[in-house]
């Protein structure tokens, strides 16, 4: 079973087309979990329409069932011990979380956290509200992750694909998103990935090992897909499907777009350096001993981290190493060394920064990208973790 997570926000224009494309997949063993993030348009009504039509296929986690609470019964599924309820009959498909039923706008990272907490499937996909999935998207992605799980047994796995970039009327802008933005998805070693994401969330399929390891998505993470990609690379594997499996719609209301690179856009992107640095610090704090970092001497691990020698959630790899890449027999693993040196950039002088960047090859893809980032990272940016 696959859970497809969909967070909506003012998505009335294209939501029906997105849902139809998911429902028409060649692989059908999935359920769609929807959370509305405080829409002010007709998105909620569209969701209700689809839940009524497909009550066993679509679940909404934060819209009250439209009948009195007396028609609801406690949901037997282990979603939330605070009292998640499911409607019967006319209200089937509505799961109403009495503990957190607010329509508060959380943003897509935290909204996906809520959806992740409601997922119990072995595999999870993520959907935007305005794209069109090609009919074999789920089937091809599922086949790929099953292949990788044979090679990396018991490990966190993420697979993702290329996309076809289209305009609002689904006319093709570029047949390949990878080519459109100028990235090679196979250049995803941790030292490169920490500087530039190569994974697009709406193409991702992850297994339950990665979901358990990566959630919750930390507040302050740049993008949820970036977080999952980094965690997968640190402790498991990333698989690439070098084939477009969806139509990636570009329009005026896109939260995240696929605009081609330009000098103006690249200069604007230099502002994300601190975001990437903060994200690296969050990773180190979550998965390794962070309390000794000289820039954050007042930061200490939380009680759960101190009491859980195998890492949060008790995850442990098959080889006996700590599932969070922790220190075994006093030896630091490669991911820990890379992350540690990355966050040490915050306290380094320009010369030391330059040395560390080249030693660990903290580079982005493309000459123009690297020139701008190296210039700002070495000489002009005062890196702050913000945590």
N, C-alpha and C positions, 0 to 999 in steps of 0.2 A: 504493500500500500504506500502511496505517495500522497503527502499533503502539499497542496499548492497554496502558498500564502499570498494574499492580495490585500494591500493597504490602499484604501481609496481616499481621495480628497478632491472634491469639486470635479469629478471626472465624468459628468453626464454626457459629454460630447462623444466619447469613444468607448465607454465602458461596455455597452452591449456587444460591440464588435469584438472586444477583447475576450469577454466571457464566452461568446459563441465559438471563437477559435479554439479555446481550451476544451470546451465540451465536445468538439468535433475531432479530438485526437484519435489516432489509430490505436493507442494504448489507453485503456479505460480504467485501470485499477488505481484511481486517485480520488481525492476529495478536495474541494476548494474551500479554504478557510478565509473569510473576509473580515476585515476590521475597518470601519469607516472612521476617518481621522477628523471628524467635525465638519463635514461638508455642509455648505450653505445652499447648494443647488439641488437638483432632483436626484442626485446620486443614491441617496438612501432609498427612495422609491424604486429605483431601478434594481437595487440589491434585493428588496423585498419581492419584486416581481419574479426574479430568478430563483430565489429561495422557494417560493410557492410552486414554481414549475419543476424544480429539481431538488426537492427536500432531502433526498438521500445522497445528493451529490455536492450540494453547496451548503456551507455552514457560516452563519454570521455570528460573531462572538460578542458584539457590543451594541446591537440594536434590539431593544425590547420586543418580544413577540407581541403582535397587535391585539391580543386578547387579554383579559384580566389574569392576574398572577395565579388564580385558582386553577387555571388550565395547565399550569406548569408543574413539573415534577423534578426532583433532584436528578441531575444527569449522572448516570452510572460511570461515565468515563472519568479517569483521573486527571481532569484538567486543572482544577483549582479547588483546594480544600476550603476556600472561602465561600463556596456555594455557587457553582456554575450550573445553570438550569437549562433544560431542554424542553421545548414545547412539544405537545402531543397533537397528532392529527393536523388540523389546520395550521398549527404553529410549528410543525416539525421543521427542522433545519435552523431554528433560532436557538442559540446558546447564549443565555443572558447572564453575565457575570455580575451578581449583586454586590460583589466586593469592589468592583472597578467598572461601573457602568457609565462613567462620564463620557461625554462626547468631546472632551478636551482635545485640542489639537496638539499632538505630541511631536509631530515630525516623523519622517519615514523610518529613521533608525529606531526610535523608541516604540513606534507603532508596530514594527516588526518584532520587537521584543515581546509585546503582548501576544502576537500571533504565535511566536515560537513557544511561549508558555502553554498554549492551547493545543500544540501539535503532539500527537502520540505515534505518528507513523515512523517507519524505518527510514524513509527518505523524504526530503523536503525540497521543493522548488519555490521560486519567488517570481511573482508576476507584477509587471507594471499595469496601469489601468488604461493604457492608451495604445498598446501595440496589437499586433496580430500574430498569433503563433501559427507556424506552418504545421500541417497535420501530423508529421512524424517527429515533432520536437521531443515529446516526452519519451517516445519509444527509442529513439536514437540515443538520447541522454541516458536513459536507464540501462541500455545495453553497454554503453561506455563505462558507467560506474561499476557495473557488475564485473566487467573485465578487470578493472583496476583493483577491485576488492579481492580478486583471486591473487593478484601480485602483492598487494599490501594488506594482508589479512589482519583484521581487527584495528586498522588504522583509520584516522579521519581522512575522508576523501571528498574532493570537490571536482566536478567537471563543469566546463562551460564551453560555449560555442561562439562562432562568429554571428553577425547580424547583417541583414540587408537594411541600409538606411533609406528611409522613404519620407516623403513630405506628408502633410496632413491628409492628402487625397490618395495616399499609398502609391504615388508615382516614385519610381526609384531615383534616388540621389546618388547612391553608390552601392554596388552589389556586395561590398565588404566593409564592415565597420572597422576591422583591423587596418585595412588599407586606407580608409577614409581619415583616420586619425594618426596614421603612421606608426603603428606599433607591431612588434613581433610577439605574439602571445606565448611563444616558447622561451622567450628571454624572461624567465620568472624565478630565477634564483633569489633567495631571500634578500641578499644585498641589493639586488636590482628592484625587487618587488617593494621593498620598504620605501623606495624613492618614487615609484610609479606603479599604479595599479594597472593590471592587464585583464581584469575580470569584470564583466558587466553583470549586475545582479539578476536581471530578468532572464539571463541564460543559464543561471546556476542550478545544479542539482547537487545536494550534499547528502551524506549518510548521517545516521543518528549519532555516530561517534563524533563527528565534527560538530553537530548541533549541540550535543551535551558539553563538549569541550569549549566551544566558543561563546555560548550564551551565559549570562546576558550580554548583549552588545553594550559596551561601556559608554556612558555619557561622555561626549567629547570625541568619539570616534569620527573620522572624516566621512566615510560612507560604510554602510553595513556590509556591502559586498567586498570592500577592501579588507575589512576586519576578518571575514571568513576566509578570504584568500591568504592572508598572512598566517592565520592560525593553521590552516591546512598545510601550508608550505613548511611551517615550523615543525609539525608533528606527524604529517601524513604525506599526501600527494595531491597534485593538481593535474587533471587531465584536460586536454584541449581537443575540441571537435572543430576542425578547421573547415567548417561549413556553416553557412547561415541557416538558422533554424527558426527565425522570426523576423517579421517586418518591424523595424525600429522607427516608430513614427516621430517625426520632428514637427513641432508646432509652437505657437507663441506661449503656451502654458506649460511647456516642459519644465519639470523640476531639475532634471539633469539632461543635457543635450549631447548631440554628437557633432557639434560644429567643427569644421576642418580647422587645422592650425593656421594661425596668422601671427605676425609679430606682435600685434596689439593684444591678442588673446594670450600669447605666451608671456608677455610682460605682466598681464593681469594675474596669470597663474603663479607668478613668483610669490604672491602673497600666501600661497598654501604651504610654504616651507615650515612655518611654525605649526601648522595643522599636522603635517607629516611627523614633525618632531614630537609633538604631544602624543600622537598615536603610538609612536615607538615607545615612549615612556609608559603609556598605558599598558602596552603589551608586556613590557618588562615587569611592571608592577604586578600585573595579574598572574604571570606565569613563573616568575623568578623572584629571588630575594632582592627587593628594591630598596630596603631601608638604609643601605650604606651609600646610596648615591649622594655625592657631595652637594649637588644643587637642590636636593630635597631632603635635608637632614631631619626634618620634622615629620617626614612621611614614614609610616610604618604599615606593615601588612595587617589586614584585618584578622579578627579572631579565627575565622574559618580557615584562612591561609596558614596560620600558625599551627593549627591543630590537625591539618590534613597534609601529611608528609608526601602523599602521592599527588597532590594538587587538588584543585576544586573538583567536586563531584566524584572524587576517588578514582579518576580515570588513570589506568595504567596500561602501558603498551605491552604487547605480547612478548617482547624481548626482555621484559623485566625492568627496563629503564623507567624512570618516572615519566608518566604520560605527558607531563607538562615540560618535558625536557630538562627537569631539574638536575642537580648535581648528583652523580652516582660515583661512589668511591673517590670523592674529591675531584673528579674530572668534569670540567665544564664542556657541554656539547657545542657544536658549531653554531647553532642558532643563538644560544646564549651569548657566545663571544661576539657575534655580529651585532646583536641588539645592544649589548653593553657598550661596545665601541661607538655605535650610533648615538646613544644618549650621552656619551661622554663628549660629543661635539659641543654640547651646551656650555661646558666649562673650559673648553680649549681655546687657546689663542689662535689667530689666523693661520700661522705657520703649522701648528699642530693639527688644525682642522684640515688643511690641505693634505698633510701627510696621511691622516686617517682616511680621508675620502679616497685617495688613490690606492692606499694599501688594501682597503676592503672593497674598493670599486663601487662606492655608493654613487652610481651613475643612473641617469635616465636615458631613454632611447632618443637618439637624434642629436646631431651636433648643436643645433640652435638651442634646444632645450638645455643641454648640458652647459653650454657657455653661460647662459643667463643664470641658471641655478648655482653653478660653481661661484660665479662672481658675487651673488647675493649671499650665498651660504657661507663663504669664506670671509668676506670683508664687511658686509652691511647688516646682517641679521643677528640680533641678540636673541638667541633661542631660549624659549621659556616653555617648560612642560605644561604649565597651567593646571597642574593636578596636585 
